[in-house]
Amino acid sequence: MRHFHEKLREGHGIELSYTWVKLALQGAGLVKKGRKRGVHRKRRERRPMPGMLLHLDGSRHQWFQDQRWYDLIEVVDDATSETYYAQLVEEESTRTVMRALRAVVEGKGRFCALYSDRASHFFETPTPGGPVSRERLTQVGRALKELGIEMIPAYSPQPRGRSERRFGTWQGRLPQELRLAGIGTREEANRFLRQHYIGEMNRKFSVPAAQPGNAFVPVRGQDLDRIFSLQHERAVAKDNTVRLGDRTWQIERTPWRGTLAGCRVTIGEHLEGGVSIVYGPHVVGRYTAQGEPPGPARKTPGGRRRAAEEGVRPGPRALAPVAAGAWRGPGGAASTWASPSASP
């Protein structure tokens, strides 16, 4: 109803009060009366500064008001209720969650803690309904641990009430906005979110932080392309190949070792589709998702630009990571590769 009242004022110049409009809609049977308030609960205090605690959650809904269902993934700051990321995806998963987190880290910097539900892409739960495992990390858990970001699981629906109410707002407003804008595809909707509607939601619903400043830390000396990848440890076969599922990659000879047979390497499936194979500090192979060597190198958008394309406004101090296709060694110096057989 509040969304409808805003549209009356902004789009049609009708200056009726909110209460009058609400009672008129309810009296005509167009809007149901709200439920009675439940048991009184004490509101949890917000964190005092941005960057101290972020919430990540997803909401499955028919955003286009037809038979199609999509998940809206949102990353919001606990201190200000500012949305840093919001995109429609086929489903909430390890890849879509990691893409959201990477966009925020690139655009704003490292934050202190992430609060989420206990979905399988966030936590391993050995006993159904029991506590999460702090030793057996998921891909998301491993990536955030490398960045020094704490993960906080939700054990009951009540602490997530603010997130649930926020998704109620999204579900009431976004489908109407998409309809009014004549948007009918997920790609168009995500562009609309990045370029327009995230900003509008922040103008309407964000609040000032209790303290000045922020707790974001610039990203320095860390390869986010590697950190936010799906990593799998494998042993190299006698013919210097590694296998993952039904895919096999050939590791070419390196100038510093005759063979890697028997060595343990890490296969990294990158969010943009490529695959890298790492042995210690060395990148010993880089390939397309189909197992082919990459084509000629092409420029890719840097961290801050890529984050802006994802709808995240860059923070004042956040630094871009090493460019895609580069590796930062133990000493911090960055180097690139020319082919899978080249020395990193």
Phi, psi and omega per residue, in radians:
M1 nan -0.669 3.129
R2 -1.156 -0.657 3.082
H3 -1.075 -0.785 3.120
F4 -1.064 -0.735 3.138
H5 -1.131 -0.682 3.095
E6 -1.095 -0.714 -3.140
K7 -1.167 -0.621 3.071
L8 -1.024 -0.760 -3.113
R9 -1.288 -0.867 -3.016
E10 -1.307 -0.685 -3.041
G11 -1.668 -0.410 -3.034
H12 -2.231 -0.068 3.098
G13 1.189 0.411 3.137
I14 -1.563 2.034 -2.993
E15 -1.746 0.670 3.074
L16 -1.334 2.634 3.141
S17 -1.224 2.743 3.132
Y18 -1.083 -0.750 -3.123
T19 -1.077 -0.731 -3.142
W20 -1.096 -0.781 -3.132
V21 -1.121 -0.756 -3.127
K22 -1.062 -0.836 -3.127
L23 -1.134 -0.626 3.124
A24 -1.152 -0.753 3.134
L25 -1.165 -0.713 3.109
Q26 -1.174 -0.706 3.132
G27 -1.131 -0.537 3.124
A28 -1.471 -0.026 -3.140
G29 1.328 0.260 -3.127
L30 -1.504 -0.371 -3.134
V31 -2.357 2.343 3.110
K32 -1.335 2.617 3.057
K33 -1.257 2.567 -3.109
G34 -1.188 2.717 3.102
R35 -1.259 2.743 3.047
K36 -1.156 2.589 3.133
R37 -1.129 2.528 -3.139
G38 -1.427 -2.771 -3.136
V39 -1.116 2.423 3.141
H40 -1.113 2.278 3.080
R41 -2.242 2.577 3.128
K42 -1.402 2.281 -3.131
R43 -1.199 2.343 3.076
R44 -1.291 2.328 3.140
E45 -1.182 2.452 3.060
R46 -1.236 2.729 2.979
R47 -1.168 2.552 -2.989
P48 -1.293 -0.397 -3.052
M49 -2.302 2.558 3.031
P50 -1.046 2.559 3.112
G51 1.573 -0.137 3.131
M52 -1.393 -0.649 -3.134
L53 -2.608 2.197 3.064
L54 -2.004 2.571 3.070
H55 -1.880 2.372 3.013
L56 -2.204 2.215 -3.139
D57 -2.662 2.880 3.117
G58 -2.253 2.635 3.139
S59 -2.320 2.106 3.132
R60 -1.592 2.232 -3.016
H61 -2.784 2.822 3.037
Q62 -1.556 1.405 -2.987
W63 -1.196 -0.398 3.133
F64 -1.751 0.181 3.090
Q65 0.999 0.638 3.034
D66 -2.386 -2.720 -3.050
Q67 -1.396 -0.086 -3.087
R68 -1.462 2.342 3.089
W69 -1.982 2.357 3.048
Y70 -2.389 2.776 3.026
D71 -1.695 2.317 2.964
L72 -1.694 2.021 3.091
I73 -1.696 2.224 -3.118
E74 -2.246 2.429 2.982
V75 -2.034 2.103 -3.037
V76 -2.292 2.555 -3.122
D77 -1.491 2.338 -3.112
D78 -1.174 -0.579 -3.032
A79 -1.280 -0.592 -2.990
T80 -2.172 -0.150 -3.001
S81 1.056 0.425 3.076
E82 -1.412 2.282 3.089
T83 -1.448 2.151 3.090
Y84 -1.661 -0.399 -3.063
Y85 -2.721 2.372 3.034
A86 -2.712 2.074 -3.130
Q87 -2.541 2.589 3.047
L88 -1.535 2.307 3.131
V89 -2.314 2.841 3.118
E90 -1.036 -0.769 3.076
E91 -2.790 2.652 3.053
E92 -1.233 2.204 -3.058
S93 -2.655 3.130 3.106
T94 -1.012 -0.827 -3.097
R95 -1.134 -0.804 -3.090
T96 -1.207 -0.593 3.084
V97 -1.201 -0.750 3.132
M98 -1.139 -0.619 3.107
R99 -1.132 -0.681 3.107
A100 -1.143 -0.798 -3.119
L101 -1.147 -0.692 3.131
R102 -1.110 -0.722 3.137
A103 -1.055 -0.697 -3.139
V104 -1.217 -0.771 -3.127
V105 -1.120 -0.705 3.111
E106 -1.158 -0.682 -3.059
G107 -1.454 -0.623 -3.044
K108 -1.942 -0.549 -3.030
G109 2.002 3.090 3.090
R110 -1.227 2.462 3.088
F111 -1.982 3.068 -2.982
C112 -1.463 -0.778 -3.020
A113 -2.641 2.663 3.095
L114 -2.131 2.278 3.118
Y115 -1.892 2.256 -3.096
S116 -2.653 3.029 3.003
D117 -1.327 -3.053 -3.060
R118 -1.810 0.593 3.104
A119 -1.032 2.738 -3.000
S120 -1.131 -0.368 3.100
H121 -1.436 -0.175 3.063
F122 -1.709 -0.777 -3.004
F123 -2.456 2.627 2.908
E124 -1.584 2.245 3.126
T125 -2.086 1.704 -3.054
P126 -1.003 -0.727 3.137
T127 -1.958 2.161 -3.141
P128 -0.933 2.218 -3.131
G129 1.445 -0.127 -3.105
G130 -1.577 -2.979 3.138
P131 -1.229 2.691 3.122
V132 -1.347 2.758 3.096
S133 -1.510 2.298 3.083
R134 -1.629 -0.132 -3.140
E135 -1.719 -0.721 -3.128
R136 -1.556 1.727 -3.036
L137 -1.617 2.503 2.972
T138 -1.376 3.074 3.088
Q139 -1.063 -0.701 3.110
V140 -1.145 -0.766 3.131
G141 -1.085 -0.708 3.115
R142 -1.131 -0.730 -3.136
A143 -1.124 -0.777 -3.116
L144 -1.232 -0.552 3.074
K145 -1.125 -0.706 3.098
E146 -1.052 -0.540 -3.135
L147 -1.561 -0.074 -3.126
G148 1.312 0.483 -3.135
I149 -1.760 2.193 -3.141
E150 -1.319 2.490 3.063
M151 -1.922 2.264 -3.108
I152 -2.055 2.023 -3.131
P153 -1.507 2.628 3.052
A154 -1.621 2.251 -3.127
Y155 -1.846 -0.046 3.093
S156 -2.683 2.782 -3.120
P157 -1.204 -0.472 -3.028
Q158 -1.038 -0.815 3.141
P159 -1.094 -0.341 -3.131
R160 -1.647 0.267 -3.086
G161 -1.041 -0.676 -3.141
R162 -1.098 -0.712 3.109
S163 -1.152 -0.728 3.134
E164 -1.108 -0.739 3.123
R165 -1.131 -0.633 -3.139
R166 -1.155 -0.721 3.106
F167 -1.185 -0.499 3.007
G168 -1.074 -0.665 3.079
T169 -1.158 -0.786 3.108
W170 -1.031 -0.791 -3.080
Q171 -1.184 -0.510 3.112
G172 -1.374 -0.488 -3.009
R173 -1.814 -0.848 -2.986
L174 -1.046 -0.777 3.127
P175 -1.009 -0.657 3.129
Q176 -1.204 -0.692 3.129
E177 -1.142 -0.701 3.104
L178 -1.125 -0.705 3.118
R179 -1.126 -0.793 -3.134
L180 -1.118 -0.567 3.141
A181 -1.480 -0.043 3.133
G182 1.206 0.562 -3.090
I183 -1.709 2.253 -3.080
G184 -2.257 0.046 3.135
T185 -2.177 2.750 -3.126
R186 -1.149 -0.675 -3.135
E187 -1.095 -0.768 3.112
E188 -1.140 -0.692 -3.136
A189 -1.114 -0.731 3.132
N190 -1.159 -0.633 3.065
R191 -1.139 -0.728 3.105
F192 -1.086 -0.709 3.103
L193 -1.106 -0.845 -3.090
R194 -1.115 -0.801 -2.982
Q195 -1.500 -0.350 -3.007
H196 -2.412 -0.989 -2.825
Y197 -1.397 -0.481 3.043
I198 -1.054 -0.757 3.094
G199 -1.069 -0.698 3.127
E200 -1.160 -0.738 3.093
M201 -1.065 -0.709 3.135
N202 -1.165 -0.664 3.102
R203 -1.116 -0.610 -3.065
K204 -1.494 -0.562 -2.918
F205 -2.167 -0.158 3.092
S206 -1.337 2.715 -3.101
V207 -2.243 2.756 3.111
P208 -1.193 2.562 3.066
A209 -1.280 2.701 -3.120
A210 -1.205 -0.498 -3.117
Q211 -2.252 2.623 3.099
P212 -1.263 2.884 3.118
G213 1.526 -3.017 3.084
N214 -2.652 2.852 -3.070
A215 -1.820 0.200 3.103
F216 -1.244 2.501 -3.134
V217 -2.046 2.308 3.136
P218 -1.034 2.591 3.101
V219 -1.549 2.016 -3.139
R220 -2.270 2.328 3.000
G221 1.161 0.397 3.126
Q222 -2.227 2.318 -3.108
D223 -1.525 1.700 -3.099
L224 -1.178 -0.478 3.092
D225 -1.096 -0.642 3.097
R226 -1.365 -0.768 -3.089
I227 -1.070 -0.808 -3.134
F228 -1.598 1.017 3.017
S229 -2.297 2.813 3.073
L230 -1.493 2.000 -2.998
Q231 -1.861 2.369 -3.117
H232 -2.368 2.286 3.122
E233 -1.600 2.314 -3.139
R234 -2.453 2.751 3.044
A235 -1.660 2.443 3.131
V236 -1.365 2.301 3.139
A237 -1.288 2.999 -3.100
K238 -1.084 -0.491 3.140
D239 -1.607 0.332 3.103
N240 1.034 0.741 3.006
T241 -2.084 2.740 3.011
V242 -2.245 2.606 -3.029
R243 -2.243 2.416 3.051
L244 -2.406 1.932 -3.055
G245 1.125 -2.200 -3.141
D246 -1.736 0.245 -3.125
R247 -1.915 2.484 -3.138
T248 -2.258 2.397 3.117
W249 -2.129 2.366 3.097
Q250 -1.621 2.195 3.086
I251 -1.644 2.149 -3.137
E252 -1.347 2.858 -3.135
R253 -1.108 2.434 3.087
T254 -1.843 2.640 -3.110
P255 -1.283 -0.225 -3.073
W256 -1.846 -0.011 3.104
R257 -2.735 2.398 -3.091
G258 -1.155 -0.767 -3.129
T259 -2.586 2.638 3.074
L260 -1.853 0.168 -3.130
A261 -0.970 2.290 3.137
G262 1.511 -0.198 3.140
C263 -1.373 2.633 3.064
R264 -1.580 2.168 3.138
V265 -2.140 2.876 3.104
T266 -1.979 2.136 3.065
I267 -1.614 2.166 3.127
G268 -1.927 2.028 3.050
E269 -1.589 1.918 -3.023
H270 -1.444 2.687 -3.044
L271 -1.099 -0.500 -3.120
E272 -1.512 0.024 3.015
G273 1.969 -0.331 -3.129
G274 -1.384 2.984 -3.134
V275 -2.302 2.369 3.032
S276 -2.183 2.639 3.102
I277 -2.131 2.207 -3.002
V278 -2.145 2.356 3.023
Y279 -2.163 1.946 -3.055
G280 1.023 -2.212 3.116
P281 -1.553 0.088 -3.005
H282 -1.835 2.349 2.921
V283 -1.512 1.932 -3.070
V284 -1.729 -0.041 3.089
G285 -2.991 2.536 3.057
R286 -2.494 2.288 -2.959
Y287 -2.518 2.928 2.959
T288 -1.316 2.954 3.141
A289 -1.086 -0.416 -3.134
Q290 -1.491 -0.031 3.101
G291 1.694 0.070 -3.137
E292 -1.584 2.638 3.014
P293 -1.056 2.606 -3.117
P294 -1.199 2.719 3.081
G295 -1.338 -2.906 3.129
P296 -0.999 2.459 -3.114
A297 -1.071 2.467 3.068
R298 -2.318 2.697 -3.108
K299 -1.233 2.420 3.073
T300 -2.106 2.617 -3.099
P301 -1.099 2.448 3.106
G302 -1.182 3.054 -3.029
G303 -1.027 -0.849 -3.083
R304 -1.175 -0.678 3.115
R305 -1.181 -0.747 3.137
R306 -1.111 -0.694 3.101
A307 -1.100 -0.684 3.105
A308 -1.117 -0.641 3.094
E309 -1.153 -0.453 3.083
E310 -1.476 -0.015 3.089
G311 1.649 0.190 -3.115
V312 -1.750 2.123 3.092
R313 -1.295 2.161 -3.089
P314 -1.083 2.457 3.063
G315 -1.314 2.842 -3.048
P316 -1.180 -0.395 -3.047
R317 -2.084 -0.059 -3.069
A318 -1.204 2.375 -3.129
L319 -1.854 2.577 3.112
A320 -1.272 2.540 3.107
P321 -1.339 3.137 3.059
V322 -1.051 2.470 -3.090
A323 -1.074 2.693 3.106
A324 -1.045 2.423 -3.116
G325 1.606 0.067 3.115
A326 -2.017 2.806 3.138
W327 -2.302 2.330 3.123
R328 -1.778 2.043 -3.068
G329 -1.348 -3.127 -3.085
P330 -1.046 -0.522 -3.133
G331 -1.436 -0.104 3.110
G332 1.687 -0.168 -3.117
A333 -1.391 2.440 -3.121
A334 -1.687 2.464 3.049
S335 -2.465 2.792 -3.113
T336 -2.075 2.935 3.115
W337 -1.996 2.685 3.114
A338 -1.804 -0.555 3.124
S339 -2.737 2.925 3.140
P340 -1.004 -0.414 -3.112
S341 -1.627 -0.059 -3.087
A342 -1.392 2.658 3.080
S343 -1.285 2.368 -3.088
P344 -1.228 nan nan
